[in-house]
Amino acid sequence: MTDTTAPAFNILRVYLKDASLEQPNSPEILSTTEQPSVEIQLGVGVQNIAEGQVEVTVQATVTSRMGDKTLFLVEAKQAGIFQVKNIPDEQMGPLLGIACPQIVYPYLRGNLADLIQRAGFPPVHLTEVNFQAIYQQQLEQQAPGQ
């Protein structure tokens, strides 16, 4: 007989939820020798999808520009479905805001680098992210309003 009250955390699936690539100024911008700038934005989303199942999404937007012209714009969402049962409430925030994004993020990094390289550009390798610091920052931003 299995214990139905025991805490459970399992990775059910990790998948690329969405990806897009735009090169609005190609091909003329590709012959420029100017060093491009790269801007990266990250976000984390959490959605309950069924009893005991949560989808955690890590989204990244990578924009590369040469002067005032966009070289490329890549957006991608990497998601994971996690089973979470009988987890104490005080542990759910860190689990969904830190642990799950840390599991999903390496897949996002690889998919972005591959997509950018397949578009004909040198790959952009996202650095490691401290999801604990991001989670703490989000808690601090919410605290004054409570």
DSSP file (Angstrom, degrees, kcal/mol; ACC not computed):
  #  RESIDUE AA STRUCTURE BP1 BP2  ACC     N-H-->O    O-->H-N    N-H-->O    O-->H-N    TCO  KAPPA ALPHA  PHI   PSI    X-CA   Y-CA   Z-CA
    1    1 A M              0   0    0      0, 0.0     2,-0.2     0, 0.0     0, 0.0   0.000 360.0 360.0 360.0 135.2    0.0    0.0    0.0
    2    2 A T        -     0   0    0      1,-0.0     2,-0.8     2,-0.0     3,-0.0  -0.619 360.0-116.4 -91.7 150.1    1.4    3.4   -0.9
    3    3 A D    >   -     0   0    0     -2,-0.2     3,-0.8     1,-0.1    -1,-0.0  -0.761  24.8-170.6 -85.6 110.2    1.4    6.4    1.4
    4    4 A T  T 3  S+     0   0    0     -2,-0.8    -1,-0.1     1,-0.2    82,-0.0   0.518  82.4  56.7 -82.1  -4.6   -0.9    9.0   -0.2
    5    5 A T  T 3  S+     0   0    0      2,-0.1    -1,-0.2    80,-0.0     3,-0.1   0.458  79.8 110.1-102.5  -3.0    0.1   11.7    2.3
    6    6 A A  S <  S-     0   0    0     -3,-0.8    81,-0.1     1,-0.1    79,-0.0  -0.476  80.5-101.8 -71.8 141.7    3.8   11.5    1.6
    7    7 A P        -     0   0    0      0, 0.0     2,-0.4     0, 0.0    79,-0.2  -0.353  42.3-167.1 -60.9 142.4    5.3   14.6   -0.1
    8    8 A A  E     +A   85   0A   0     77,-2.7    77,-2.4    -3,-0.1     2,-0.4  -0.998  17.2 171.2-137.3 133.4    5.9   13.9   -3.8
    9    9 A F  E     +A   84   0A   0     -2,-0.4     2,-0.3    75,-0.2    75,-0.2  -0.948  15.4 159.2-140.3 118.5    7.9   16.0   -6.4
   10   10 A N  E     -A   83   0A   0     73,-1.8    73,-2.9    -2,-0.4     2,-0.7  -0.990  41.0-123.9-140.6 147.6    8.5   14.6   -9.8
   11   11 A I  E     +A   82   0A   0     -2,-0.3    71,-0.2    71,-0.2     3,-0.1  -0.829  29.0 176.0 -87.2 117.8    9.5   15.9  -13.3
   12   12 A L  E     -     0   0A   0     69,-2.9     2,-0.3    -2,-0.7    70,-0.2   0.822  62.9 -14.1 -91.4 -36.0    6.7   14.7  -15.6
   13   13 A R  E     -A   81   0A   0     68,-1.5    68,-3.0     2,-0.0     2,-0.4  -0.949  46.6-158.6-166.7 143.4    7.9   16.5  -18.8
   14   14 A V  E     +A   80   0A   0     -2,-0.3     2,-0.3    66,-0.2    66,-0.2  -1.000  32.1 159.4-124.6 130.4   10.2   19.2  -20.0
   15   15 A Y  E     -A   79   0A   0     64,-2.9    64,-3.2    -2,-0.4     2,-0.8  -0.986  48.2-105.0-151.6 156.6    9.4   20.7  -23.4
   16   16 A L  E     -A   78   0A   0     -2,-0.3    62,-0.2    62,-0.2     3,-0.1  -0.772  35.4-177.2 -82.6 112.4    9.9   23.7  -25.7
   17   17 A K  E     -     0   0A   0     60,-2.2     2,-0.3    -2,-0.8    61,-0.2   0.848  61.8  -5.5 -83.9 -36.4    6.6   25.5  -25.4
   18   18 A D  E     +A   77   0A   0     59,-1.5    59,-2.9     2,-0.0     2,-0.3  -0.983  58.2 175.5-159.5 144.6    7.2   28.4  -27.9
   19   19 A A  E     +A   76   0A   0     -2,-0.3     2,-0.3    57,-0.2    57,-0.2  -0.967   3.7 174.4-153.4 139.5   10.0   29.8  -30.0
   20   20 A S  E     -A   75   0A   0     55,-2.7    55,-2.2    -2,-0.3     2,-0.4  -0.996   9.5-165.4-145.7 150.1   10.3   32.6  -32.5
   21   21 A L  E     -A   74   0A   0     -2,-0.3     2,-0.4    53,-0.2    53,-0.2  -1.000   5.4-173.4-136.4 131.6   13.1   34.2  -34.5
   22   22 A E  E     +A   73   0A   0     51,-2.2    51,-2.1    -2,-0.4    -2,-0.0  -0.986  13.7 180.0-126.3 139.0   12.9   37.5  -36.4
   23   23 A Q    >   +     0   0    0     -2,-0.4     3,-1.5    49,-0.2    49,-0.1  -0.664  13.1 170.8-129.4  74.4   15.6   39.0  -38.6
   24   24 A P  T 3  S+     0   0    0      0, 0.0    47,-0.1     0, 0.0    -1,-0.1   0.713  74.7  41.4 -66.2 -21.9   13.9   42.2  -39.7
   25   25 A N  T 3> S+     0   0    0     45,-0.7     4,-2.1    46,-0.3     5,-0.2   0.152  90.9 158.7-114.2  19.7   17.0   43.8  -41.4
   26   26 A S  T <4  +     0   0    0     -3,-1.5    -3,-0.1     1,-0.2    45,-0.0  -0.618  51.8  18.1 -82.8 148.1   18.4   40.8  -43.2
   27   27 A P  T >4 S+     0   0    0      0, 0.0     3,-1.4     0, 0.0     4,-0.4  -1.000 122.5  51.2 -92.6  -9.8   20.3   40.4  -45.5
   28   28 A E  G >4 S+     0   0    0      1,-0.3     3,-1.0     2,-0.2    -2,-0.2   0.831 107.6  54.1 -60.9 -33.0   21.8   43.9  -45.6
   29   29 A I  G >< S+     0   0    0     -4,-2.1     3,-1.3     1,-0.2    -1,-0.3   0.729  94.1  72.1 -72.9 -19.8   22.7   44.0  -41.9
   30   30 A L  G <  S+     0   0    0     -3,-1.4    -1,-0.2     1,-0.3    -2,-0.2   0.684  90.8  57.5 -71.4 -17.8   24.6   40.7  -42.2
   31   31 A S  G <  S+     0   0    0     -3,-1.0    -1,-0.3    -4,-0.4     2,-0.2   0.474  82.5 107.8 -91.0  -1.9   27.5   42.3  -44.2
   32   32 A T    <   -     0   0    0     -3,-1.3    -3,-0.0    -4,-0.2     0, 0.0  -0.536  54.5-160.1 -76.9 140.5   28.2   44.9  -41.4
   33   33 A T        +     0   0    0     -2,-0.2    -1,-0.1     2,-0.1    -3,-0.0   0.397  52.1 121.2 -99.5   1.0   31.4   44.4  -39.4
   34   34 A E  S    S-     0   0    0      1,-0.1    -2,-0.0    32,-0.0     0, 0.0  -0.322  74.0-106.1 -63.7 146.0   30.2   46.5  -36.4
   35   35 A Q        -     0   0    0      1,-0.1    -1,-0.1    31,-0.0     2,-0.1  -0.629  38.4-135.1 -76.1 123.2   30.1   44.7  -33.1
   36   36 A P        -     0   0    0      0, 0.0     2,-0.3     0, 0.0    30,-0.2  -0.396   7.7-129.9 -78.4 156.6   26.5   44.0  -32.2
   37   37 A S  E     -B   65   0A   0     28,-3.1    28,-2.1    -2,-0.1     2,-0.4  -0.758  18.4-151.8 -97.8 153.0   25.0   44.6  -28.7
   38   38 A V  E     -B   64   0A   0     -2,-0.3     2,-0.4    26,-0.2    26,-0.2  -0.994   9.5-171.1-130.4 129.5   23.0   41.8  -27.0
   39   39 A E  E     -B   63   0A   0     24,-2.9    24,-2.8    -2,-0.4     2,-0.4  -0.971   5.9-166.8-120.0 134.7   20.2   42.3  -24.5
   40   40 A I  E     -B   62   0A   0     -2,-0.4     2,-0.4    22,-0.2    22,-0.2  -0.978   5.4-174.3-126.2 131.8   18.6   39.4  -22.6
   41   41 A Q  E     -B   61   0A   0     20,-2.2    20,-2.3    -2,-0.4     2,-0.3  -0.984   7.8-166.7-123.9 136.8   15.4   39.5  -20.6
   42   42 A L  E     +B   60   0A   0     -2,-0.4     2,-0.3    18,-0.2    18,-0.2  -0.895   8.0 175.5-122.1 151.8   14.2   36.5  -18.5
   43   43 A G  E     -B   59   0A   0     16,-2.1    16,-2.9    -2,-0.3     2,-0.4  -0.988  16.6-147.4-150.8 155.7   10.9   35.7  -16.8
   44   44 A V  E     -B   58   0A   0     -2,-0.3     2,-0.4    14,-0.2    14,-0.2  -0.985  14.4-172.8-126.4 135.5    9.4   32.8  -14.9
   45   45 A G  E     -B   57   0A   0     12,-2.9    12,-2.9    -2,-0.4     2,-0.4  -0.963   6.1-162.7-128.3 147.6    5.7   31.8  -14.9
   46   46 A V  E     +B   56   0A   0     -2,-0.4     2,-0.4    10,-0.2    10,-0.2  -0.995  11.3 174.2-130.6 134.2    3.8   29.2  -12.8
   47   47 A Q  E     -B   55   0A   0      8,-2.4     8,-3.3    -2,-0.4     2,-0.4  -0.984  29.2-131.8-142.6 128.5    0.4   27.8  -13.7
   48   48 A N  E     +B   54   0A   0     -2,-0.4     6,-0.2     6,-0.2     3,-0.1  -0.657  28.4 172.8 -73.4 129.4   -1.6   25.0  -12.0
   49   49 A I  E     -     0   0A   0      4,-2.1     2,-0.3     1,-0.4     5,-0.2   0.640  60.6 -11.1-114.8 -20.8   -2.7   22.7  -14.7
   50   50 A A  E >  S-B   53   0A   0      3,-1.5     3,-2.4     0, 0.0    -1,-0.4  -0.959  95.7 -56.5-164.8 170.9   -4.3   19.8  -12.8
   51   51 A E  T 3  S-     0   0    0     -2,-0.3     3,-0.1     1,-0.3    34,-0.0  -0.429 127.7  -0.7 -59.7 117.0   -4.6   18.5   -9.2
   52   52 A G  T 3  S+     0   0    0     -2,-0.3    32,-2.4     1,-0.2     2,-0.4   0.583 113.6 104.9  78.6   9.8   -1.0   18.1   -8.1
   53   53 A Q  E <   -BC  50  83A   0     -3,-2.4    -4,-2.1    30,-0.2    -3,-1.5  -0.988  43.9-178.9-128.8 133.2    0.5   19.2  -11.4
   54   54 A V  E     -BC  48  82A   0     28,-2.5    28,-3.0    -2,-0.4     2,-0.5  -0.981  18.7-144.5-131.1 138.6    2.1   22.6  -12.1
   55   55 A E  E     -BC  47  81A   0     -8,-3.3    -8,-2.4    -2,-0.4     2,-0.5  -0.910  15.3-167.2-101.0 126.5    3.6   24.0  -15.3
   56   56 A V  E     -BC  46  80A   0     24,-2.5    24,-2.0    -2,-0.5     2,-0.4  -0.968   6.8-166.5-114.0 126.9    6.7   26.2  -14.7
   57   57 A T  E     -BC  45  79A   0    -12,-2.9   -12,-2.9    -2,-0.5     2,-0.5  -0.937  12.0-162.8-118.1 133.1    7.8   28.3  -17.7
   58   58 A V  E     -BC  44  78A   0     20,-2.9    20,-2.6    -2,-0.4     2,-0.4  -0.975  16.7-166.7-112.3 123.4   11.1   30.1  -18.1
   59   59 A Q  E     -BC  43  77A   0    -16,-2.9   -16,-2.1    -2,-0.5     2,-0.4  -0.886   6.4-174.0-113.9 139.6   10.9   32.7  -20.9
   60   60 A A  E     -BC  42  76A   0     16,-2.5    16,-2.3    -2,-0.4     2,-0.5  -0.993  10.5-165.2-132.7 141.8   13.8   34.5  -22.5
   61   61 A T  E     -BC  41  75A   0    -20,-2.3   -20,-2.2    -2,-0.4     2,-0.5  -0.994   9.1-170.4-122.7 122.6   14.0   37.3  -25.1
   62   62 A V  E     -BC  40  74A   0     12,-3.1    12,-2.9    -2,-0.5     2,-0.5  -0.963   4.2-176.3-116.6 120.6   17.3   37.9  -26.8
   63   63 A T  E     -BC  39  73A   0    -24,-2.8   -24,-2.9    -2,-0.5     2,-0.5  -0.971   4.9-168.8-119.7 127.6   17.7   41.0  -28.9
   64   64 A S  E     -BC  38  72A   0      8,-2.8     7,-3.0    -2,-0.5     8,-1.4  -0.965  11.6-178.1-117.1 130.9   20.8   41.8  -30.9
   65   65 A R  E     -BC  37  70A   0    -28,-2.1   -28,-3.1    -2,-0.5     2,-0.5  -0.929  25.5-156.7-129.2 151.2   21.3   45.2  -32.4
   66   66 A M  E >  S- C   0  69A   0      3,-2.9     3,-1.9    -2,-0.3     2,-0.4  -0.943  77.5 -49.4-121.8 105.1   23.9   47.0  -34.6
   67   67 A G  T 3  S-     0   0    0     -2,-0.5   -30,-0.1     1,-0.3    -2,-0.0  -0.540 122.9 -21.6  66.2-125.3   23.4   50.6  -33.9
   68   68 A D  T 3  S+     0   0    0     -2,-0.4     2,-0.4    -3,-0.1    -1,-0.3   0.348 120.8  92.0 -98.2   5.9   19.7   51.4  -34.3
   69   69 A K  E <  S- C   0  66A   0     -3,-1.9    -3,-2.9   -40,-0.0     2,-0.5  -0.840  75.2-125.6-106.4 138.5   19.0   48.3  -36.4
   70   70 A T  E     - C   0  65A   0     -2,-0.4   -45,-0.7    -5,-0.2    -5,-0.3  -0.674  18.5-172.7 -81.6 125.7   17.9   45.0  -35.0
   71   71 A L  E    S-     0   0A   0     -7,-3.0     2,-0.3    -2,-0.5   -46,-0.3   0.929  70.6 -21.9 -79.5 -53.0   20.1   42.1  -36.1
   72   72 A F  E     - C   0  64A   0     -8,-1.4    -8,-2.8   -49,-0.1     2,-0.4  -0.989  49.4-154.9-154.7 158.4   17.8   39.4  -34.6
   73   73 A L  E     -AC  22  63A   0    -51,-2.1   -51,-2.2    -2,-0.3     2,-0.5  -0.981  17.2-175.8-134.7 119.6   15.1   39.0  -32.0
   74   74 A V  E     -AC  21  62A   0    -12,-2.9   -12,-3.1    -2,-0.4     2,-0.4  -0.970   3.7-177.6-121.2 130.4   14.6   35.5  -30.4
   75   75 A E  E     +AC  20  61A   0    -55,-2.2   -55,-2.7    -2,-0.5     2,-0.3  -0.990   9.4 170.4-124.5 136.3   11.9   34.6  -27.9
   76   76 A A  E     -AC  19  60A   0    -16,-2.3   -16,-2.5    -2,-0.4     2,-0.5  -0.999  20.7-158.9-146.8 145.6   11.6   31.2  -26.4
   77   77 A K  E     -AC  18  59A   0    -59,-2.9   -60,-2.2    -2,-0.3   -59,-1.5  -0.987   9.1-169.8-123.9 120.6    9.6   29.6  -23.6
   78   78 A Q  E     -AC  16  58A   0    -20,-2.6   -20,-2.9    -2,-0.5     2,-0.3  -0.927  15.0-171.9-107.7 133.4   10.8   26.4  -22.1
   79   79 A A  E     -AC  15  57A   0    -64,-3.2   -64,-2.9    -2,-0.5     2,-0.4  -0.863  15.9-163.6-128.5 158.8    8.4   24.6  -19.8
   80   80 A G  E     -AC  14  56A   0    -24,-2.0   -24,-2.5    -2,-0.3     2,-0.5  -0.997  13.8-143.6-137.3 142.8    8.3   21.8  -17.4
   81   81 A I  E     -AC  13  55A   0    -68,-3.0   -69,-2.9    -2,-0.4   -68,-1.5  -0.938  26.1-171.9-105.6 126.8    5.3   19.9  -15.9
   82   82 A F  E     -AC  11  54A   0    -28,-3.0   -28,-2.5    -2,-0.5     2,-0.6  -0.931  23.1-135.0-122.7 139.8    5.9   18.9  -12.3
   83   83 A Q  E     +AC  10  53A   0    -73,-2.9   -73,-1.8    -2,-0.4     2,-0.4  -0.839  28.7 175.9 -89.3 125.2    4.0   16.7   -9.9
   84   84 A V  E     +A    9   0A   0    -32,-2.4     2,-0.4    -2,-0.6   -75,-0.2  -0.939   5.7 164.4-134.0 110.4    3.8   18.4   -6.5
   85   85 A K  E     -A    8   0A   0    -77,-2.4   -77,-2.7    -2,-0.4    -2,-0.0  -0.986  62.1  -2.7-131.6 138.3    1.8   16.7   -3.8
   86   86 A N  S    S+     0   0    0     -2,-0.4    -1,-0.1   -79,-0.2   -77,-0.1   0.806  80.3 154.1  57.1  34.5    1.6   17.2   -0.1
   87   87 A I        -     0   0    0    -79,-0.1    -1,-0.2   -80,-0.1     5,-0.1  -0.809  51.3-108.3 -90.3 130.0    4.4   19.8   -0.1
   88   88 A P    >>  -     0   0    0      0, 0.0     3,-1.9     0, 0.0     4,-1.0  -0.284  25.9-118.9 -58.1 143.5    4.1   22.2    2.8
   89   89 A D  H >> S+     0   0    0      1,-0.3     4,-0.8     2,-0.2     3,-0.6   0.841 112.1  58.4 -53.7 -39.0    2.9   25.7    1.8
   90   90 A E  H 34 S+     0   0    0      1,-0.2    -1,-0.3     2,-0.2    -3,-0.0   0.673 109.0  46.3 -69.2 -14.7    6.1   27.4    3.1
   91   91 A Q  H <> S+     0   0    0     -3,-1.9     4,-2.0     2,-0.1    -1,-0.2   0.608  94.6  76.1 -98.8 -15.3    8.1   25.1    0.7
   92   92 A M  H <X S+     0   0    0     -4,-1.0     4,-2.9    -3,-0.6     5,-0.3   0.910  90.9  54.0 -65.2 -43.0    6.0   25.6   -2.4
   93   93 A G  H  X S+     0   0    0     -4,-0.8     4,-2.7     1,-0.2     5,-0.3   0.961 113.6  40.1 -57.5 -55.2    7.3   29.1   -3.2
   94   94 A P  H  >>S+     0   0    0      0, 0.0     4,-1.9     0, 0.0     5,-1.7   0.868 115.3  53.7 -62.8 -34.6   10.9   28.2   -3.3
   95   95 A L  I  <>S+     0   0    0     -4,-2.0     5,-2.6     3,-0.2    -2,-0.2   0.950 118.9  32.9 -63.3 -48.4   10.2   24.9   -5.0
   96   96 A L  I  <5S+     0   0    0     -4,-2.9    -1,-0.2     3,-0.2    -3,-0.2   0.774 125.8  42.5 -80.6 -26.5    8.3   26.6   -7.9
   97   97 A G  I  <5S+     0   0    0     -4,-2.7    -2,-0.2    -5,-0.3    -1,-0.2   0.648 132.8  11.6 -95.0 -16.8   10.3   29.8   -7.9
   98   98 A I  I  X5S+     0   0    0     -4,-1.9     4,-1.8    -5,-0.3    -3,-0.2   0.687 125.6  42.7-123.3 -60.5   13.8   28.4   -7.6
   99   99 A A  I  ><S+     0   0    0     -5,-1.7     4,-1.3     1,-0.2    -3,-0.2   0.925 115.4  46.3 -64.6 -48.4   14.1   24.6   -8.0
  100  100 A C  H >><S+     0   0    0     -5,-2.6     4,-2.0     1,-0.2     3,-0.5   0.932 112.4  49.0 -65.0 -46.1   11.8   24.1  -11.0
  101  101 A P  H 3> S+     0   0    0      0, 0.0     4,-2.8     0, 0.0    -1,-0.2   0.870 107.7  56.7 -60.3 -33.1   13.3   27.0  -13.0
  102  102 A Q  H 3< S+     0   0    0     -4,-1.8    -2,-0.2     1,-0.2    -3,-0.1   0.825 108.7  47.2 -65.8 -29.9   16.7   25.6  -12.3
  103  103 A I  H << S+     0   0    0     -4,-1.3     4,-0.4    -3,-0.5    -1,-0.2   0.892 118.3  39.9 -74.3 -41.4   15.6   22.3  -13.9
  104  104 A V  H >X S+     0   0    0     -4,-2.0     4,-1.4     1,-0.2     3,-0.9   0.834  99.7  74.5 -78.2 -35.0   14.1   23.9  -17.0
  105  105 A Y  H 3X S+     0   0    0     -4,-2.8     4,-2.7     1,-0.3     5,-0.2   0.836  87.5  57.3 -56.3 -43.9   16.7   26.7  -17.6
  106  106 A P  H 3> S+     0   0    0      0, 0.0     4,-2.1     0, 0.0    -1,-0.3   0.868 106.8  51.3 -58.5 -33.5   19.5   24.5  -19.1
  107  107 A Y  H <> S+     0   0    0     -3,-0.9     4,-2.5    -4,-0.4    -2,-0.2   0.910 109.9  49.5 -66.1 -41.7   17.1   23.3  -21.8
  108  108 A L  H  X S+     0   0    0     -4,-1.4     4,-2.6     2,-0.2     5,-0.2   0.926 108.9  52.6 -61.7 -45.7   16.2   26.9  -22.6
  109  109 A R  H  X S+     0   0    0     -4,-2.7     4,-2.3     1,-0.2     5,-0.2   0.933 112.0  45.2 -55.5 -49.0   19.9   27.8  -22.8
  110  110 A G  H  X S+     0   0    0     -4,-2.1     4,-2.3     1,-0.2    -1,-0.2   0.904 112.9  49.6 -64.2 -43.2   20.6   25.0  -25.3
  111  111 A N  H  X S+     0   0    0     -4,-2.5     4,-2.5     2,-0.2    -1,-0.2   0.895 112.1  48.2 -65.3 -39.9   17.5   25.7  -27.4
  112  112 A L  H  X S+     0   0    0     -4,-2.6     4,-2.6     2,-0.2     5,-0.3   0.941 112.2  48.0 -65.7 -46.8   18.3   29.4  -27.7
  113  113 A A  H  X S+     0   0    0     -4,-2.3     4,-2.2    -5,-0.2    -2,-0.2   0.913 114.8  47.0 -59.6 -42.5   21.9   28.9  -28.6
  114  114 A D  H  X S+     0   0    0     -4,-2.3     4,-2.7    -5,-0.2    -1,-0.2   0.917 112.1  49.1 -65.6 -45.0   20.9   26.3  -31.2
  115  115 A L  H  X S+     0   0    0     -4,-2.5     4,-1.1     2,-0.2    -2,-0.2   0.915 113.0  46.9 -62.1 -44.3   18.2   28.5  -32.7
  116  116 A I  H  <>S+     0   0    0     -4,-2.6     5,-1.8     1,-0.2     3,-0.3   0.909 114.0  47.6 -65.6 -42.0   20.5   31.5  -33.0
  117  117 A Q  H ><5S+     0   0    0     -4,-2.2     3,-1.8    -5,-0.3    -2,-0.2   0.897 108.9  53.5 -66.9 -39.8   23.3   29.4  -34.6
  118  118 A R  H 3<5S+     0   0    0     -4,-2.7    -1,-0.2     1,-0.3    -2,-0.2   0.735 101.2  62.0 -67.0 -20.7   20.9   27.8  -37.0
  119  119 A A  T 3<5S-     0   0    0     -4,-1.1    -1,-0.3    -3,-0.3    -2,-0.2   0.499 127.7 -99.2 -81.4  -3.5   19.8   31.3  -38.1
  120  120 A G  T < 5S+     0   0    0     -3,-1.8    -3,-0.2     1,-0.4    -2,-0.1   0.588  87.1 111.8 100.5  11.9   23.4   31.9  -39.2
  121  121 A F  S   <S-     0   0    0     -5,-1.8    -1,-0.4     1,-0.0    -2,-0.1  -0.770  78.6 -90.8-113.0 159.2   24.8   33.8  -36.2
  122  122 A P        -     0   0    0      0, 0.0    -1,-0.0     0, 0.0    -4,-0.0  -0.477  59.8 -98.2 -61.9 140.6   27.3   32.9  -33.6
  123  123 A P        -     0   0    0      0, 0.0     2,-0.6     0, 0.0   -10,-0.1  -0.287  27.1-136.4 -64.3 146.3   25.4   31.3  -30.7
  124  124 A V        -     0   0    0    -12,-0.2     2,-0.8   -15,-0.1    -8,-0.1  -0.924  16.9-154.9-101.0 117.5   24.5   33.4  -27.7
  125  125 A H        -     0   0    0     -2,-0.6     2,-0.1   -12,-0.1   -15,-0.1  -0.842  10.8-139.6 -98.2 111.6   25.3   31.4  -24.6
  126  126 A L        -     0   0    0     -2,-0.8     3,-0.1   -17,-0.2     2,-0.0  -0.425  21.3-121.8 -67.1 141.8   23.2   32.6  -21.7
  127  127 A T        -     0   0    0      1,-0.2    -1,-0.1    -2,-0.1   -18,-0.0  -0.291  38.7 -78.8 -76.7 167.5   25.0   32.7  -18.4
  128  128 A E        -     0   0    0      1,-0.0     2,-0.4    -2,-0.0    -1,-0.2  -0.356  49.0-140.9 -62.2 148.9   24.0   30.8  -15.3
  129  129 A V        -     0   0    0     -3,-0.1     2,-1.2   -27,-0.1     3,-0.1  -0.944   7.5-137.8-119.6 137.0   21.1   32.4  -13.5
  130  130 A N     >  +     0   0    0     -2,-0.4     4,-1.7     1,-0.2     3,-0.4  -0.750  24.0 177.9 -91.5  90.4   20.7   32.7   -9.7
  131  131 A F  H  > S+     0   0    0     -2,-1.2     4,-2.5     1,-0.2    -1,-0.2   0.759  77.4  62.6 -67.6 -23.5   17.0   31.9   -9.4
  132  132 A Q  H  > S+     0   0    0      2,-0.2     4,-2.4     1,-0.2    -1,-0.2   0.918 104.6  46.7 -65.8 -42.1   17.2   32.1   -5.6
  133  133 A A  H  > S+     0   0    0     -3,-0.4     4,-2.3     2,-0.2    -2,-0.2   0.897 112.9  49.5 -66.1 -40.0   18.2   35.8   -5.9
  134  134 A I  H  X S+     0   0    0     -4,-1.7     4,-2.2     2,-0.2    -2,-0.2   0.915 111.5  49.2 -64.1 -42.5   15.4   36.5   -8.4
  135  135 A Y  H  X S+     0   0    0     -4,-2.5     4,-2.2     2,-0.2    -2,-0.2   0.916 111.2  49.3 -63.1 -44.1   12.9   34.8   -6.1
  136  136 A Q  H  X S+     0   0    0     -4,-2.4     4,-2.4     1,-0.2    -1,-0.2   0.903 110.0  51.6 -61.6 -41.7   14.1   36.8   -3.1
  137  137 A Q  H  X S+     0   0    0     -4,-2.3     4,-2.1     1,-0.2    -1,-0.2   0.897 108.9  50.4 -63.1 -41.0   13.8   40.0   -5.2
  138  138 A Q  H  X S+     0   0    0     -4,-2.2     4,-1.7     2,-0.2    -1,-0.2   0.900 109.9  50.5 -64.4 -40.3   10.3   39.1   -6.1
  139  139 A L  H  X S+     0   0    0     -4,-2.2     4,-2.0     1,-0.2    -2,-0.2   0.910 110.2  49.8 -62.7 -42.1    9.4   38.5   -2.5
  140  140 A E  H  < S+     0   0    0     -4,-2.4    -1,-0.2     1,-0.2    -2,-0.2   0.868 109.7  51.0 -66.3 -36.2   10.9   41.9   -1.5
  141  141 A Q  H  < S+     0   0    0     -4,-2.1     4,-0.4     1,-0.2    -1,-0.2   0.822 113.6  45.3 -70.3 -30.4    8.9   43.7   -4.2
  142  142 A Q  H >X S+     0   0    0     -4,-1.7     3,-0.8    -5,-0.2     4,-0.5   0.807  98.9  72.7 -80.1 -30.3    5.7   42.0   -3.0
  143  143 A A  G >< S+     0   0    0     -4,-2.0     3,-1.4     1,-0.2    -2,-0.2   0.867  90.0  55.1 -58.1 -45.0    6.3   42.7    0.7
  144  144 A P  G 34 S+     0   0    0      0, 0.0    -1,-0.2     0, 0.0    -2,-0.1   0.832 107.2  52.2 -61.1 -29.5    5.7   46.5    0.8
  145  145 A G  G <4        0   0    0     -3,-0.8    -2,-0.2    -4,-0.4    -3,-0.1   0.560 360.0 360.0 -81.8  -8.6    2.2   46.0   -0.8
  146  146 A Q    <<        0   0    0     -3,-1.4    -1,-0.2    -4,-0.5    -3,-0.1   0.464 360.0 360.0 -92.1 360.0    1.1   43.4    1.8
